[in-house]
């Protein structure tokens, strides 16, 4: 997915043509609730910041709701971006490069076809996952492959300096291959990390948890989260009560930044399904210098990424003569 950039005077005028493509112990029982607990949460996390992810245009005619990566929250170490996207053909995300991080695409509805300059091509459908490590360089396209609205989440995960120039790689899981558990009106799909005793097979270079929860009306859950992780919640559907039982319900499209603790409790006191994701990761603690789809540690490394892309070297050798079709 491309990311629009503002003008930053670090790139020479000869790279104007490149700029154009970047425009882009808690055990609370509610009176009508059944609580599913993975293990005891002794130091519950609470919400310290909440904001609505508003719709904006991105790519070539796509619409995204950006929570992480917005002006008020440029990044949340180790996370660089979270977009909830909706795309209908012929809109999409045509050919664009990446370096220095990972993209995680999780389809909620419809399908997306991905192809890159190394010959990798595939389509992920509803409930499928693609975890792409861009590493030293990828040029690819992401375009809708189903009629109507194609809907999903895309997360950008930073890489430590030691991993930024690794070889690109993919992990792709179909919906049926994603581990899941269900109990007492709570279902979890474990995209990364562990939830309700189930472990994901996905390897994460940056230690992370990514859980997709669905709570039936009246259900609740307490989910342990490693205390060292920076963690946030994004509500996909319905409205939930997060952190403490007397807090106000939070509706869809809201992002919640969580404070310190060893887990999170969530209640669905509404009459409709609640669906949300918990995403957490170990902070890398290194400088983040980002220009569009390149994320490195210094200005000089960003300049080098542009030069490598422009001249087709150091990972971008196949970029000069490739285009998607």
ZAMARGU-4260 file (C-alpha; in steps of 0.2 Angstrom, whole numbers, plus 5000, padded with zeros to 4 digits):
<rodrens>
0) 5000/5000/5000 | 5007/5017/4996 | 5008/5031/5008 | 5006/5050/5003 | 5020/5061/5009
5) 5022/5079/5012 | 5036/5089/5003 | 5053/5086/5013 | 5068/5094/5006 | 5080/5079/5007
10) 5078/5072/4989 | 5086/5080/4974 | 5075/5088/4960 | 5080/5074/4948 | 5069/5062/4959
15) 5053/5072/4956 | 5046/5058/4946 | 5048/5047/4961 | 5038/5059/4972 | 5023/5058/4961
20) 5020/5039/4965 | 5021/5042/4984 | 5006/5053/4984 | 4999/5043/4992 | 4971/4951/5196
25) 4955/4956/5185 | 4941/4944/5185 | 4925/4955/5183 | 4908/4947/5180 | 4895/4958/5173
30) 4877/4954/5177 | 4873/4948/5160 | 4891/4943/5154 | 4901/4927/5152 | 4919/4930/5154
35) 4932/4920/5145 | 4949/4921/5153 | 4966/4914/5145 | 4974/4917/5162 | 4974/4929/5176
40) 4976/4947/5172 | 4983/4955/5187 | 4988/4972/5181 | 4975/4977/5168 | 4978/4989/5154
45) 4967/5004/5152 | 4964/5016/5138 | 4975/5031/5138 | 4971/5038/5121 | 4956/5036/5109
50) 4953/5043/5092 | 4942/5040/5077 | 4950/5035/5061 | 4942/5046/5048 | 4940/5041/5030
55) 4953/5048/5017 | 4958/5045/4999 | 4974/5034/4996 | 4982/5025/4982 | 4973/5026/4965
60) 4955/5029/4971 | 4955/5019/4987 | 4948/5024/5004 | 4957/5021/5020 | 4954/5025/5038
65) 4971/5028/5045 | 4974/5026/5064 | 4992/5023/5066 | 5002/5034/5054 | 4991/5049/5056
70) 4997/5067/5060 | 4993/5065/5079 | 5001/5048/5080 | 5015/5046/5067 | 5020/5029/5074
75) 5018/5018/5089 | 5034/5008/5090 | 5036/4995/5082 | 5021/5000/5072 | 5021/5013/5058
80) 5003/5012/5051 | 4986/5004/5052 | 4974/5006/5038 | 4956/5000/5037 | 4954/5000/5018
85) 4939/4999/5006 | 4943/4997/4987 | 4932/4994/4972 | 4939/4990/4955 | 4947/4999/4945
90) 4954/5008/4961 | 4968/5000/4970 | 4987/5002/4974 | 4997/5001/4958 | 5016/4998/4957
95) 5025/5005/4971 | 5041/5001/4981 | 5045/4997/5000 | 5061/4996/5010 | 5065/4993/5028
100) 5049/4986/5036 | 5035/4973/5034 | 5017/4975/5028 | 5003/4964/5035 | 4987/4963/5024
105) 4972/4954/5032 | 4956/4953/5021 | 4939/4955/5030 | 4929/4954/5014 | 4933/4952/4995
110) 4950/4948/4988 | 4966/4957/4983 | 4979/4951/4970 | 4997/4955/4974 | 5012/4954/4962
115) 5030/4959/4963 | 5045/4962/4953 | 5052/4945/4958 | 5038/4935/4950 | 5028/4932/4966
120) 5009/4933/4962 | 4994/4928/4972 | 4977/4932/4978 | 4971/4933/4996 | 4952/4932/5000
125) 4941/4934/5014 | 4949/4929/5030 | 4966/4927/5022 | 4983/4934/5028 | 4999/4940/5019
130) 5014/4945/5030 | 5026/4952/5018 | 5044/4957/5024 | 5050/4970/5012 | 5067/4970/5019
135) 5080/4978/5007 | 5067/4981/4993 | 5051/4976/4985 | 5041/4984/4971 | 5024/4977/4970
140) 5005/4981/4966 | 4990/4977/4977 | 4974/4977/4967 | 4956/4972/4970 | 4951/4955/4963
145) 4933/4953/4968 | 4917/4962/4962 | 4910/4975/4974 | 4919/4982/4990 | 4935/4974/4995
150) 4938/4977/5013 | 4953/4974/5025 | 4967/4980/5037 | 4984/4983/5032 | 4997/4985/5046
155) 5015/4991/5044 | 5028/4984/5056 | 5045/4992/5058 | 5061/4981/5057 | 5076/4983/5068
160) 5091/4991/5059 | 5099/4973/5059 | 5085/4967/5048 | 5081/4981/5037 | 5092/4975/5023
165) 5086/4957/5024 | 5080/4947/5009 | 5061/4950/5005 | 5050/4935/5010 | 5032/4931/5012
170) 5021/4921/5024 | 5003/4918/5017 | 4989/4909/5027 | 4972/4905/5020 | 4957/4908/5032
175) 4956/4890/5036 | 4975/4889/5041 | 4973/4904/5053 | 4972/4896/5071 | 4956/4900/5081
180) 4948/4896/5097 | 4930/4898/5103 | 4922/4898/5120 | 4907/4906/5129 | 4903/4917/5115
185) 4921/4923/5111 | 4930/4918/5096 | 4948/4923/5092 | 4958/4921/5076 | 4976/4921/5081
190) 4986/4930/5067 | 5002/4932/5077 | 5007/4928/5094 | 4995/4919/5106 | 4977/4920/5111
195) 4966/4909/5122 | 4979/4896/5122 | 4982/4895/5103 | 4998/4900/5095 | 5000/4907/5077
200) 5013/4899/5066 | 5018/4916/5059 | 5036/4921/5062 | 5038/4939/5067 | 5055/4947/5066
205) 5049/4960/5078 | 5040/4950/5092 | 5021/4954/5090 | 5003/4949/5095 | 4989/4951/5082
210) 4972/4944/5088 | 4955/4946/5079 | 4941/4944/5092 | 4923/4942/5090 | 4911/4944/5105
215) 4893/4939/5105 | 4881/4950/5115 | 4884/4948/5133 | 4901/4940/5132 | 4918/4946/5138
220) 4936/4941/5138 | 4952/4945/5147 | 4967/4943/5136 | 4985/4943/5143 | 4997/4954/5134
225) 5016/4954/5137 | 5020/4969/5148 | 5034/4975/5138 | 5023/4977/5122 | 5016/4993/5116
230) 4998/4989/5112 | 4983/4996/5104 | 4965/4991/5099 | 4955/4994/5084 | 4936/4992/5084
235) 4930/4984/5067 | 4912/4982/5071 | 4899/4985/5085 | 4904/4993/5101 | 4914/4987/5116
240) 4919/4992/5133 | 4938/4991/5135 | 4949/4991/5151 | 4937/4995/5165 | 4919/4989/5166
245) 4911/5007/5169 | 4920/5015/5154 | 4909/5022/5140 | 4906/5010/5125 | 4918/5013/5110
250) 4910/5011/5092 | 4918/5005/5076 | 4933/5014/5068 | 4940/5020/5084 | 4959/5016/5089
255) 4963/5014/5107 | 4981/5016/5114 | 4983/5006/5130 | 4993/5010/5145 | 5005/4998/5154
260) 4999/4981/5161 | 4999/4963/5158 | 4982/4961/5149 | 4966/4968/5143 | 4948/4965/5148
265) 4934/4968/5135 | 4915/4967/5137 | 4901/4967/5125 | 4885/4974/5133 | 4877/4978/5117
270) 4864/4968/5107 | 4875/4966/5092 | 4891/4957/5088 | 4908/4966/5093 | 4923/4963/5083
275) 4940/4971/5086 | 4959/4968/5084 | 4972/4968/5098 | 4989/4972/5091 | 5005/4973/5102
280) 5023/4973/5099 | 5040/4974/5107 | 5047/4992/5105 | 5063/4992/5094 | 5069/5009/5102
285) 5078/5015/5087 | 5077/5031/5077 | 5063/5031/5064 | 5066/5041/5048 | 5052/5038/5035
290) 5049/5045/5018 | 5033/5037/5010 | 5037/5019/5007 | 5055/5019/5014 | 5058/5017/5033
295) 5076/5018/5039 | 5086/5025/5054 | 5094/5040/5046 | 5092/5053/5033 | 5107/5046/5023
300) 5099/5029/5023 | 5083/5037/5015 | 5093/5046/5002 | 5102/5029/4998 | 5085/5020/4997
305) 5079/5033/4984 | 5096/5031/4974 | 5095/5012/4974 | 5077/5013/4968 | 5081/5026/4955
310) 5096/5017/4948 | 5090/4999/4951 | 5103/4992/4963 | 5105/4985/4980 | 5089/4975/4980
315) 5080/4985/4966 | 5089/4977/4951 | 5073/4970/4944 | 5063/4987/4946 | 5069/4996/4931
320) 5061/4984/4918 | 5046/4978/4928 | 5028/4983/4928 | 5012/4973/4935 | 4999/4968/4923
</rodrens>
